[in-house]
């Protein structure tokens, strides 16, 4: 919990996915492996912690609980990964057809399949609920999610809009519970396709600039170039950071912020 406020002891519930499936030094309780999957967490709210760290009994104790629905589905369906459950596989299978490549969890490109499957759902629901692509606010959060997915499509070899083609699969899978997806299907696809067209117009030039700068980079990537990627080519900063993180390279964020400030003051 936070430094102050309601708090208490917690109980974490794990599901053992089996030694036969996961058997590395990291696959131990509390380790970084995947054998023990946390599915439930309960915090027994008993105290109020003040700024001095003193604990005061709460007049009405409670239990703050959270269970991972997707993890429970994966366990019920007997798969070892959320993305292999019926909540995500329809999107991965549809993407396989667009890419012309089978999804293989052990392949280095498999993460791109999973990112797109996850972000397809996020983007579609945000659009269905009235959020639009924008340069600021929640609309920019939506744009960042979408452009991250597009970049992963680019990594899979896609060079034209593809996300909007997957929306029908999402609607078929989810509209029995979320009817508004079907009602707003065409507007979702239209907005998504337009955003894809905009970014596909600049993504290749942006990646070329990124790769060129990498040739001059040892440990820290230029904040000025990151700003140019953002300002000229439409690369959200966190997308550039994602690309650098994959290469274990840092970013000069102070330099980036300096150029952002200069632009605001113009």
C-alpha positions in Angstrom: 0.0 0.0 0.0 1.0 3.7 0.2 3.3 5.3 2.8 0.2 6.4 4.6 -3.4 5.3 4.7 -5.3 2.0 5.2 -3.0 -1.0 5.4 -2.6 -4.5 6.8 -1.1 -8.0 6.2 -1.7 -9.7 2.9 -2.1 -13.2 1.6 -1.0 -14.2 -1.9 -2.4 -17.3 -3.5 -0.4 -19.1 -6.1 -1.2 -21.9 -8.6 1.5 -24.5 -9.2 1.7 -25.1 -12.9 3.9 -28.2 -12.4 7.5 -29.1 -12.3 7.1 -31.0 -15.6 6.3 -27.7 -17.3 8.7 -25.3 -15.6 12.0 -26.6 -14.1 14.6 -23.8 -14.0 16.4 -22.2 -11.0 14.0 -19.3 -11.3 10.9 -21.5 -11.0 10.6 -21.4 -7.3 8.1 -19.7 -5.0 8.8 -16.0 -5.1 11.2 -16.4 -8.0 11.1 -14.9 -11.5 10.0 -18.1 -13.2 6.6 -19.0 -14.4 5.9 -22.2 -12.5 4.1 -20.5 -9.5 1.4 -18.2 -10.9 -0.1 -15.7 -8.5 -3.9 -15.7 -9.1 -5.2 -13.9 -6.0 -4.2 -11.3 -3.5 -6.0 -10.3 -0.3 -5.0 -7.4 1.9 -6.6 -7.5 5.3 -7.2 -3.8 6.0 -6.8 -3.4 9.7 -4.9 -0.2 10.3 -4.5 3.4 9.3 -0.8 4.4 9.0 0.0 8.0 9.7 3.0 10.1 8.5 5.0 9.0 11.5 4.5 5.4 10.7 2.2 4.7 13.6 -0.6 2.2 13.0 -4.0 3.0 14.3 -6.8 0.4 14.3 -9.5 1.0 11.6 -13.0 1.4 13.0 -14.3 -0.9 10.2 -11.7 -3.5 9.0 -12.2 -4.8 5.5 -10.6 -7.1 2.9 -9.1 -5.6 -0.3 -9.1 -8.4 -2.8 -8.1 -8.9 -6.4 -8.1 -11.9 -8.6 -6.6 -12.2 -12.1 -9.6 -13.2 -14.4 -7.3 -14.0 -17.4 -5.1 -16.2 -15.3 -8.0 -18.1 -13.9 -9.3 -18.7 -17.4 -5.9 -20.0 -18.5 -5.8 -22.4 -15.5 -9.4 -23.6 -16.2 -8.5 -24.2 -19.9 -5.3 -26.0 -19.1 -2.9 -23.6 -20.8 0.3 -22.3 -19.4 0.0 -18.7 -20.6 -2.9 -16.1 -20.6 -2.4 -15.5 -24.3 -2.9 -19.2 -25.1 -6.5 -19.1 -23.6 -9.7 -18.4 -25.6 -9.5 -14.8 -24.5 -6.6 -14.1 -26.8 -6.0 -17.0 -29.2 -8.7 -15.9 -31.7 -6.8 -12.7 -32.3 -3.5 -14.4 -32.6 -4.9 -16.9 -35.0 -6.4 -14.1 -37.2 -3.1 -12.3 -37.1 -1.3 -15.4 -38.2 -3.3 -15.3 -41.5 -2.4 -11.7 -42.1 1.3 -12.2 -41.4 1.5 -15.6 -43.1 3.5 -17.0 -40.2 2.5 -19.4 -37.4 2.7 -18.1 -33.8 5.4 -19.9 -31.8 5.8 -19.0 -28.2 9.5 -19.8 -28.2 10.2 -17.6 -31.3 11.6 -14.1 -30.6 8.7 -12.6 -32.7 6.1 -14.2 -30.5 6.0 -11.1 -28.2 4.7 -9.0 -31.2 1.8 -11.4 -31.6 0.9 -11.0 -27.9 1.3 -7.2 -27.9 -1.0 -6.8 -30.9 -3.6 -9.2 -29.4 -3.6 -7.3 -26.1 -3.6 -3.8 -27.7 -6.3 -4.7 -30.2 -8.7 -5.2 -27.3 -7.6 -2.1 -25.5 -7.9 0.2 -28.5 -11.2 -1.2 -29.7 -12.9 -0.8 -26.3 -11.6 2.8 -25.8 -12.8 3.8 -29.3 -16.2 2.1 -28.6 -16.5 4.1 -25.4 -16.0 7.4 -27.1 -12.2 8.1 -26.8 -10.7 9.4 -30.0 -7.1 9.6 -31.2 -5.6 12.9 -30.2 -2.4 14.8 -29.4 -3.0 15.1 -25.7 -5.0 13.6 -22.7 -6.6 10.3 -22.9 -6.7 10.5 -26.7 -2.9 10.5 -26.7 -2.8 7.5 -24.4 -5.0 5.8 -27.0 -2.6 6.9 -29.8 0.4 5.6 -27.8 -1.2 2.2 -27.4 -2.1 2.0 -31.1 1.3 3.1 -32.4 3.0 0.6 -30.2 0.9 -2.2 -31.8 1.6 -0.9 -35.3 5.3 -1.0 -34.7 5.0 -4.6 -33.6 3.1 -5.3 -36.8 6.0 -3.7 -38.7 8.3 -6.1 -36.9 6.2 -9.0 -38.2 6.6 -7.7 -41.8 3.3 -5.8 -42.2 3.6 -2.6 -44.2 0.0 -1.5 -44.4 -3.0 -1.1 -42.0 -3.9 -4.4 -40.4 -5.3 -3.8 -36.9 -8.7 -2.7 -38.2 -9.0 -6.0 -40.1 -9.0 -7.8 -36.7 -11.8 -5.9 -35.1 -14.5 -8.2 -36.6 -12.9 -11.1 -34.7 -13.0 -9.1 -31.5 -16.6 -8.2 -32.0 -17.5 -11.9 -32.7 -15.7 -12.9 -29.5 -17.0 -10.1 -27.2 -20.2 -8.6 -28.4 -22.5 -11.1 -26.7 -21.5 -9.4 -23.5 -20.6 -6.0 -24.8 -23.2 -5.2 -27.4 -22.0 -1.7 -28.1 -19.0 -3.2 -29.9 -21.2 -4.5 -32.6 -23.2 -1.3 -32.7 -20.0 0.8 -33.2 -18.1 -1.7 -35.3 -17.7 0.4 -38.5 -16.8 3.6 -36.6 -14.1 1.7 -34.7 -12.6 0.2 -37.8 -12.7 3.5 -39.6 -10.9 5.4 -36.9 -8.4 2.6 -36.4 -7.6 2.4 -40.1 -7.1 6.2 -40.4 -4.7 6.1 -37.5 -2.8 3.2 -39.0 -2.5 5.0 -42.4 -1.1 8.1 -40.7 1.6 6.2 -38.8 2.5 3.8 -41.7 3.2 7.0 -43.7 6.1 7.9 -41.3 7.1 4.7 -39.5 9.7 3.5 -42.0 11.5 6.9 -42.2 11.4 7.1 -38.4 12.9 3.6 -38.0 15.6 4.5 -40.5 16.5 7.6 -38.5 16.5 5.5 -35.3 18.8 2.9 -36.8 21.1 5.6 -38.2 21.5 7.2 -34.8 22.2 3.8 -33.2 25.4 3.6 -35.3 26.6 6.6 -33.3 25.3 5.4 -29.9 27.1 3.5 -27.2 25.0 3.6 -24.1 22.8 6.6 -24.3 20.6 7.5 -27.2 20.3 11.2 -28.3 17.4 13.1 -26.7 17.4 15.4 -29.7 16.9 12.5 -32.1 14.2 11.1 -29.8 12.4 14.5 -30.0 12.7 14.5 -33.8 11.1 11.0 -33.9 8.3 12.3 -31.7 7.8 15.7 -33.4 8.4 14.8 -37.1 7.6 11.1 -37.4 4.9 10.6 -34.7 6.8 8.3 -32.4 5.5 8.6 -28.9 8.4 8.8 -26.4 7.5 5.6 -24.7 7.6 3.8 -28.1 11.2 5.0 -28.6 12.0 3.9 -25.0 10.5 0.5 -25.8 12.8 0.2 -28.8 15.8 1.2 -26.8 15.0 -1.1 -23.9 15.0 -4.0 -26.2 18.6 -3.1 -27.0 19.5 -2.3 -23.4 20.3 1.3 -24.3 19.4 4.3 -22.3 17.9 7.7 -23.4 19.0 11.2 -22.6 15.6 12.3 -21.3 16.9 15.7 -20.1 17.8 16.6 -23.6 14.5 15.4 -24.9 12.6 17.5 -22.3 14.8 20.5 -23.2 13.6 20.3 -26.8 10.0 19.8 -25.7 10.3 23.0 -23.6 11.8 24.9 -26.5 8.9 23.9 -28.7 6.3 24.9 -26.1 7.9 28.3 -25.7 7.9 29.1 -29.5 
